[in-house]
Amino acid sequence: MVTRGRVPDDQIVSLLSEYLPNSTIVRVNYRWDDQHRFPIAVHDTLAAYDWILKNLIDVSPNTSDDEPSPAPAPRMPRIGLCGELIGGGLATMLALTECQAGKPSITAAAVNSPVLDWTFGLDQSTSSSSSSGDAVTAADGEQDLPIPTSTHPKKRPSKGRTHHSSWTQFSSNARLSAKDLSRARDMFFRTPDSYFDPFASPVLFFRTAGVDLPTDEDPSLLVPDPTIQATSTTNTTSKPHRRTTTHRRYPPTGMGLQLPSMRISVGKENILLDQGAELASLMRRSILISETQAGEKFADHENIADPKLFDGGRNDGRERVQLVRREGTALWCYPDEGGSTPSGVKEAGEWLEEVLRVT
């Protein structure tokens, strides 16, 4: 997807090895190109995970001389994931689906600029109003970012400040542009209906797409160009079939899944900024609903970010799911200014080492 000035993948893996001295690092060489289209990369990722469970995971009993036990509980291994862009999306997919409580599963994932929603461009407005409802605050305490929310029948949209989406602001960024993502999508997917698969677009585990599936009769919907939405409202051929975005309950009740710790990093001038911010907010919302006593009572409440609703549970969601906004595009595949190695890899590795450390 991005080829100019890349930091080699081998160098990124080597850096991670330095910051994760107590971990075995496995590089997954998934296939994703015009000869190996979706869902082959998903199958490769799942196959690699199964291989790790079979060959590298130690579930031997955790015995102790001080407290002998006739049937000691197995020592549960901790598995972490790391990835960027398409790899970040695959890592997110795996983290959200392989997080069974009480079994060897994903404990943490550090993803950078992940592609989380391939339906981009099908309905991208040039601006939106920030509401007092679903919003996500960066870990460094910066201003809130709005995310798509379902429409409450008794609630009028607030007249908040205008927020220009990262899609429109940074669509022409030289390091990662709308055209780059569009070309990748055309190459990787056979048909548009695959964009709507949550295993391709993990954010759709938590919400509906909010836009109709494009058809051959309406090819304008397939053009991810922000300037399309600037056309006259009388030109109905370029207007997507927008629908209300509604939340989905994830993980589903009874599946035994517990969302892992996540560190989502993305550049402040990155076209994928809003996707990362939205995933952080939706995961926090899920934690509040699934894992706090107050959450069940307010599962259908629109203003899910209201601190009065969840008290301490809200803080737990923010600790488990971190959103880190860095300067510029902050892609790991580019060196920092001055030619140094990307510092974001160091930060992700140190975070994973801390979360995965067995205490």
N, C-alpha and C positions, 0 to 999 in steps of 0.2 A: 504493500500500500504506500509506504514512504521509503524512498531509496536514497535521497540526497543527504550526504553527510552522516550516514548511519554509524552508530556505535555497534560493532559486531555482537551478535547474540552470545557468542562464546565469551566475550569480555564481560557482558552483563552476568552470565552464569558464574564466571570466575569471581566477580565482585560479591555476588550473593554468598558464595562459599566462604569468603573472608568474614562476612558478618554473621554467618550461621555456622560457627565451628563445630557445634554439637549436633548437626543435622546431616543426613544423607540427602543430597540434592539429585533429583531425577529430572532430566530435560525431556519434555514430550515433543517429539517431532511430528506433530499432527499434519495431515495433508489438507491444504485448502488452496486450490487454484482452479483454473478453468477446466482442468481434467479431473479434479476431485472436488466436486461441489457439495454443498450442504445436502445431507447431514454427515458426510464422511468425516469431517473434522470432529464432530461430536462423538461419533463412534470411536475414532482413534483416541480421543481423550478418555472416554469411559473404559476402553480396553486397557489403556496405560494405567488407569487407576486400579482396575481389577488386578493387573500384574503386580502393582505395588503391594496391594493387600495380600496377595498370595506369596510373594517372594521376599518382601522387606519388613513386613509388620510382625513384631514380636508381641504375642499375647500370652507370654509365659506368666505363671503365678507370681505375685509379688510377696515373697516369703520374708519373714523377719524372725531372727533368733529370739528377740525379746518377747514377741507375742506369737508363738506358733499357732497355726490354725490348721485343722484337718482339711478344710476346703477353702484355701485362700482365694481371694478375688483376683482375677487377672489384671495385670497392669495395662491400663488403656493407653495405647500410643496416641501421640498428637501429630496430626498431619496438617501441614500448611501449604498454601498455594500462592503463586506469584505470577503475574502476567501483565502485559500491556497491549492496548488496542484490541485486535481480534483475540489474541491470547488472553487478554484481560477479561473479555466477554466469556470465553470458554472457561476460564478459572472461576468466574462468578457463577456460571451455570452449574459447574461441578460443586462449588461450595454450597449452593442453595438446595441441591438435590441429594447430596451425599453427606448429610449432617445428622445421622441417626444418633439419638441420645443413648448412652450406655453401650455403644459399639464402636469399634475402630472406624473413625470417620473424620471428616474435615473439621478442624478446630479453628482455623484462622485463614484468612486470605488477604493479601496485599495486592491490590490492582491499581494500575496507573492508566489513566485515560482509556478506560474500557469502552468498547462499543457495546452498548446495552440495549439499543433499540434500532433495528434496521428499518423501521417504518419511517425514519426521518425523511423530511421533505415532502411527505404525502399531505401534511397539513401543518405547515410552519408559518404562523402569523409573524408579522414584523415586530409586534410588541404585545405585551399583555399586562394586565393590571395586577399588582401584588395585593393579595388579600391578607387578612389577619388570620386566615385558616391555615391550611397545610403549607408550611414553610420550613426550610431547613437552614440552620445556622452553621457556618463553618466552624471547625474546631478552634480556629484562632480568634473567634469572636467577631468576625466581620458581618456585614449586613446580610439579612435573610435573602434567600432566593425563592421565588414562587415555583411551585410544581403543579402539574395538571391535577385537578381535583374533580370529583363528581359534583353535580349541581344539586344543591339542596332546594327543594320546592318552596320552602318558606324563607329562603335567604337570598337577598339581593347582593350582587357583587359590589364590593366596596370600591369607592373612588380613591384607590391608593395610587402610589407613584407608578409611572410607566416603567416597565422593565423590558429592555430589549433582549431577546433571546440570544444565547451564545451562537445559535445557528446563523442568525442574520448578522451579528456583529463580526464574526470571525470566519465567515464562509469563504473568504478569499485568502486565508492565512497561507503563507508560502510553505509552511511545514506540514500542515494538515488542513486541506480545504474540502469544501462540499463536493468539488469535482473528484477529488481523491476517493472520498467515501462512496460516491455514486459509481465510479468505475469499479471499485472493489465489489460493491453489491451486484452490479451487472455480471461480474466475473464469477462470483461465488454462489449465486442462487439461480436455479433453473427457472423458477416461477415466483411471482410476487407473493403467493400465499405462504411461502416459506418465511418471509419476513415476520409473519405474525406468530410463528412458533416460539414459545417461551424458551426452548432450548437454543434458539438462535438469538432471540431478544429477551434476555432474562428479566428485564423490568416488567415484562408482561406476565410473569408469575403473580405480580402484585396488583395489576390493574388491566383493564381492557385497553385496546389500542386507541380507541377514540376516533377512528377513521375507518371507512369502509374498505374492503379489499378492492384494489384497482382491477379493472377489467380491460380487455382488448378494445372495447368500445370507448373507453375513456383514457387514452394513453397519456393525457396531460398530467394525470395523477402520479405518474411514474417519474416525473422530472423533478429532482430534488434541488430546484433553483429558487432561492429566496425571492428573486424578483418577480416570480409568478404571482405572488400574493399582492403585488403592487398594482396589478392590472385593474381595470374598471370592474365594479361589481356587476355591471350589466353583462359581462362576458362570463356566462355560466359554465363554459366548457373548461375553464381553468380553475374552477373552484372545487376542492375536494368535498366528498360527502362526509361531513363531520358529524360525529355522534358524541353523546355525553360520555366522558371518561368516568368509569366507576371502579371502585376498589374491588379486589378479589382477596379472599381470606387465604393467606399463605404464611406458614405451612398449613395444609388442611388438618382439621381435627382428626386425631386417631392415627396419624401417620408416624408418630414418634420422632418427628424431626425437630431439632432445635437450632435456630439460626446461629452460625458461627460468628466469631469476632471478624470484623471487616475494617480494612483501612483503604479508603478510596481516595486516591490523590489525582488531581487534575489541574492543569494550568489555568490561570485566570484569563488567558487569551486563547483558550482552546475551544474549538467548536463543540467538543463533547462535554464541556463544563456542566451544562444543564442536565445531561443524562446522569452524570455522576452524582450531582446534588439530589436529583430526584430519587435515585436508588437509595441513597443514605436516608432520606426522609421516609420512604416507604418501608425500609427495613426497620427503622426505629418505630414506626407506627405498628408494624407487625409484632415487635417485641412487647410493646405496651399492651396490645390487645391479647396476645397469647400467654404472656408470662407475668402479668400483674393482676391483682385482684380487681382493681378498678377498670382494667382494660375491657373485660367482658361487658361491663355495664354500659360502656361508651363506645362499643364496637362500631356503631353506625353513626356516631357523632362526627359532623363534618369538621369542626374546629379541633382536630385531633392533636394539634400542637399546643393547646391551651394548658399551661402548667397547673392550673387549678384541678384538672381532671386526674392527673396521674401521680403527682407528688414525686416520691423517690423513684418510682418506676421509670419516669421520663429520663432521669439522669442515667439510669442503667442502660437505656437504649442509646444514649449519646456516648457512653463509654464503650459499649460493644461495637458500635458502628461509627467510625471516625471519618469525617470528610476533611481533607487537607487540600487547600487551594494554594498553589505555588505560583511564582512569577512566570510570565511568558506562557509558552505552550507546555513546557515542563515534560517533554517526551524523553523517555529513557534512551531512545534510539538516537538521540543527539547529545553531544557533549555539552557541558555547561560553558558559559562564556569564558574565554581564555584557553579553551581546548582541554579543560580538565574533564575527568570522567563524570557522568551524571550523578549529582549528589542525591537525587531522588531514590536511586537504587540503594544507597547506603542507609537512608532513612527507613526504607521499606524492610531491608534486611535486619536492621536493629530492632524494629518493631516486632517482626516475626520471631526473632530470637527471644525477646522478652515474653511474648504471649505463649510461645511453645515451651518455654523452660518449665520443667517439671519441678514443683516445689515440694 
